[in-house]
Amino acid sequence: MTSTVHAPMFQTVWWRRLVVMITKELRQLFRDKALIGFFFWAFIMDVYLAGSGTSMQLVNAGMVVHDADHSVASRELIHRFHLPYFRFDGEVAHPDEGVRRLDFGDVVVLLNIPPRFQESLASGEATAVQMQVAATHSPQGLSAASYGARIVGEFGREVSARAMGMAANDNLSLPIVRSDHRIWYNPNQDESWFMSISEVLTITTIFSVLLPAAALVRERERGTVEQLLVSPLTPFQIMFPKVVAMTLVILAGTAMSLFGILHGIFNVPMKGSLLLYFVMMTLYVFTMAGLGLVAATIATNQAQVSLMTILVMAPMITLSGTWTPPEAMPVWLRDMMLLSPLHHFVTISYGIQLKGVGLNILWPSVLAMLALGSSLFGFGIWRFRRQFN
């Protein structure tokens, strides 16, 4: 009978301690004005800037022309390089001047039109124009070369059609294969969807590591860890409330980004279950918090925690598949991606938000994240006990 009475009392005390410790962690966090300011900036302004100010597409690329023909045909070709893809920045008197402007980074494209361009077209001779593209920014350079080749190709086909006595847009008598393609999940190919979702995942990862680690190191800097250890609290009851409190804060930040920026400004849909999304987000934050606790047992002050967060984040983002497709990586690097929790959560997040799929599709990534989270959290508690025992 005594054990039956004590069991509910023990559970009540355990939950009271948990609530008190969570409240303490939240109060301590909100006293740190600099960290809170960084938090709001990251989840609101940083996500907005990533979605609105970053583009991998070719937009407004500067172009200069060396026209050695100055004919109707050359002017017609130049006129086809127009906004929003190309910005005409004038003509140059000599190709070397155009190359110099490429070297200085003033323009991205130099178009060279040879002498006798119109005459060669009229006589049916093979005619070539030269495009020199600055590919220091690889995506923009590749897009400029691709768009330019398409423009020149279409111009050449129209000239050939006119030479054959056909209208420029008369393709009925020419054999042609039409591309009937469908774009799934992002039909308008809106780049702001990808950029804003990716930024939310990156910011969530940073704070999931940084906040729990900073909370534990802050206790050590102030000398209150020893006071907590001589209290009736177990090491788990000291660490777990920190993770719960920081998880609640990060979920609030994610909700701000999701409803205020992604859905409110960029119209990013939530095709899947919102509840499942936040459950998976909670699991992911716990996984990364385990990594933060491991970092906290190594670092001795908050500056070291920040540096360790950067050290961990750089390879994790690279191996997540967010910026570089896994298919473009070497096989051994793709295998290493499986050790990155962010890689699995990227699959889960895009699957729920844009594809609308559920656990029946996402279960391999969920299981992998569970395994990584359990290992990291368990290792963090073990390190904490070992360090302070």
N, C-alpha and C positions, 0 to 999 in steps of 0.2 A: 504493500500500500504506500509505503514511503517513497519508493522509486517511482510509482505512478504519479504522486503529487509533485515530486521534484522534476520530472521530465518536462511538463509544460512550463514550470517556472524557469528551468534552464533555457528553454527555447525562447521564452519571453525576454529574459535577460540578454540572450544572444542577439535578438533582433533589435532591442533597445540600444545595445552597444553599437550595432551596425549603423542604425539611424543617426546616433550621436556623432559617430566618426565621419559619416558622409556629410552631415551638416557642417562639421568642423572643416573638412576639406574644401567645401564650397565657399565658406567664409574666408578661408585663407587665400583661395584662388582669386576671389573678387577684390581682395585687398591689393593685389598686384596689378596696378593700373596699366603699366606698360604691357604686360602680357595680355590683359583683356583688350587693350587697344589693338594690339597685333592680331588677336583672335577675330575681332569684328572686321578689321581691314581685310584679313585673309578670306573669310567666308563670304564677304559681301563684295568689296571693291576688287579684290584680286580675281575672283571668279568672273565678275563683270568684264574686267579688262581683258582677261584671257579669251572670253567669248566674243567680245566686240572688236578688240584691237589686234588680234593675231590671225593671220591668214596664210595658208600654204599655197593659195592659188595665185595665178598671174594677174595682177591688177596694177594698172598705171606704170608699166615698165617703160623707162625712158629709152628712146630710140633716135639715133641720128642716121642720116642717109648721105651716101656719096653717089650722086646721080651723074654719071658720065655721058648720058644720052640726052636728057632733058626733052623727052618726047611725050606724046599723049599717052603711049603705053606705059612708060616709066612712071608718069604722074598717077595713072590709074592704079598701078600696083602699090605705089606709096600710100595712096588714099585708103587702101584696104587695111593698112596697119593703123587702127584707130582705137579710141577708148571704148570700153573700160580696160582692155588688155594692154594696149600700147599707147604711149604718150609721145607724140612727135616733137622732138627737141631741135628741129632744124636740120639744115644740110651742112656738110663740111666740104671744103674745097679739095681736100686730098685725103686718101684713106688713112695716112699716118696720123692726121689730126683726129680722125674717128677712133683709131686705136689708142691714142693718148687719152681721149675722154673715157674709153673703157678702162684704162689703167687707173685713172683717177677716181673711178666709180661714179662718174656723173651720169652715165647711161648703162643700160644692160645689153642693148643690141646695136650693132652697126650693120646697115644694109648697103651692099655695094652693087650698083647696077652698071653693067659694062657699056662701052660705046656700041653703037649700031644695034641697040637692044630691039627697037621697034622694027628696024630693017630686017634683022634676023628672023623675027617672028613672022613678018609678012612673007618672007621667002621660004618659010618652012624649015629653016636651019635649027639645029639643036642649040638652045640658048640657056645659059646658066646665070643665076644671080647668087651672090655670096652673102651669107649671114654670119657675122661673128658675134658670139654670145658670151657674156661674162658669166661664168658658172661658179663664182665664189660662193654664192648662195645656191646650192645645188637644185632644190625644188623649183625655184624661180627660173634658173637657167634652163633646166630641162623642159619646163613648161613653155618658155619663150621659144626654144628651138622647135618644139613640137607644134605650137600654134603657128609659128612662122612657116614651117614646112607645109602645113595644111593650107595656109593662105596662098602661098606660091603655087601649090599643086592645083587648087581650085582655079586660080587665075590662068594657069597653063591649059587646063581642060577647057575653059571657056574660050580661050584664044583658038585652040584646036577645033572646037565646035564651030566657031565663026568661019574658020578657014575652010571647013567642009560644007559651008552654006547652011548651017543649022543655027537656030536661035541659041543664045547663051544658056538658057534654062531648059532647052529641049533635050531631055534625056530619054525620050520614049523609044527611039530607035537604037539606043546603045544598051548593050547588056549590062546589067547593074545588080548588085546584091545589096539589099537594104538591111540595115541592122535594126531589128525589132527587139529592143532590150527593155528590161524592167528593173527599176532601182527599188530594192526592198529596204525597209526599216528607216531610211532617211530619203524619201522620194525626191525632195528638192535639193539633195546634196548640200544641205545647210551646214557649213563648217563650224558655225557657232555651237551647234549641238555637241559635236565631238570635242571641241576645245573646252567648253564649259564643264561638261561631265568629267573630262580628264583632269581638269583643275580641281574640281571638288574632291576627286579621289586622291589627288596628290596632297591637298591641304589636309584632308582627313587623316592621311597616313602620317604627315608631319606632327600634327597635334596628338595623335594617338600614341606616338612614341614620346613626344616632348613633355606633355602635361603630367602623366604619372611619374616619369623620371624626375621632373623638376620638383614635384610634390614631395617625393621621398628624399631627394638630396637637400631640399629646403629644411626638412626635419633634422637632417644630419648637421647642416651648417649651424642651426640654432641650438643644437644639443638636446633636442626634445625626443629623439629616437630612443635614447637610453631611458628617459622617463617613461615612455610608452612600453618599453620592454619589461620594466619592473612592475608595470600595472598588470591586472588580471587578463589583459588582452594577449592573445596568441599572435605569432608572426602573421598568420593568415588574416586575423582580424585587423591587423595594422595595415596590411597591403591591400586587401580586397576592397575596403571602403574608398581608398584612393582611386582604384580602377573604376569602381561604380560611379563615383562623383565625376570623374573626368569623362566617363562614357556619356553621362547625362548631358554634360556641357557640350560635348562634340556632337551628339545627336541633335541638340538644339541648334548648333551652328549649321549642321547639314540641312535641317528643316528650313532655316533661313535661306540658305543657298537654293534649295530645291524649289520652294514655293515663291520666294521673292525674286530670284535671278533666273534660274533655268526655266521654270514654267511661266513666271510673271513677265519676263522681258524677252527671252529667246524662244518661248513657246515649245520647249522640249517636252514631249509627251511622257506620261507614265503609263505605258501600255499594260504592264503587269500589275501584280498586287502590291499596293503601297505598304501593307502590313509586312509582307514577305521582304520587301526592300529594307525596311527598318530593322527587322529581325536579323537579316544578313549583315546589315551595317553594324549592329550591336556585336555580333559574333566577330566581325573583322576588327572592330575597335579593341575588343578583349584580346584578340590575337596580337595586335601590334602593341597593346599595353604590356603584354608579357615581355616583348622585346625592350620596351622602355624600362621595365623593372630590372631586367638584366643589365642595361646600361647604367641604371642608378646604383647598382652594387659595385660598378667599376669606377664611375666618376666620383670625384670628391667635392665638386662645387657645380653651380648651375652653368657656368661658362663651359666647363668640360662636357656637361650634358648637351648643350647646344652644338658643340663641335662634333660630338659623337652622333648626334641626330643627323647632321649633314653627311658625315662619313657613311652612315648606314643607308641614308635615303638615296644617294647618288647611284649606287649599283642597283638598288631595289627598283627605282623608277626606270632605269635602263632595261632591266630584265622583266619589266611588267608587261611589255607588249603594247604599252600606251602610245609611245612615240615611234617605235620601230616594230613592224610586223614580225611575229615569230618566224614566219616562213622565210624572211630575209636573213635570218641569223644562222650561223654554223650549227651543226647538230649538237655538239657538246655544249654550246651556249643555250640552246633550246632546252636541253636537259636540266641545266642550272636554273632556268626560269621556274621550274616546278618547286624550287625552294623559296620562291618569293611569294609571300601571302598576297601582295598587291596584284600579282599576275592572276591569281585565282579570283580575287574580288573584282578585277576588271571584267572578267568573263561573266561573273554573276551580275554586276551592275548593268552592263550593256544588255545582257540577256533579259533582265526584268524591265528596264526602262524602255528600251527601243524595240525589243523583239516580243515582249509580253510572255515569255516562257516561264515555267515554274520549276519546282524541284525535280519533276520527272526528267527534265533535261539537264538541270544544273547540279544534280547530286554529286558527280565526280569532283567538281570544284568545291562544293560545300564540305565533302568529306576530307579533302586535302587541307582545306583551311582549318577544319576542326582538329586535324592531327597536328598541324603546325602550331595552332593556338594552344592546345593542351601541352605540347612539348615546351614551348617558350614560357608559358605561365608557370608550369611546374618547375622549370629550370630557374626561373626568377625567384620563386619562393625558396627553393633549395639554396640558392646563392645567398639570399637574405638571412636565412637561418644560420648558415655556416659562418657568415661574416660576423654576426652579432652574438653567436653562441661561443 
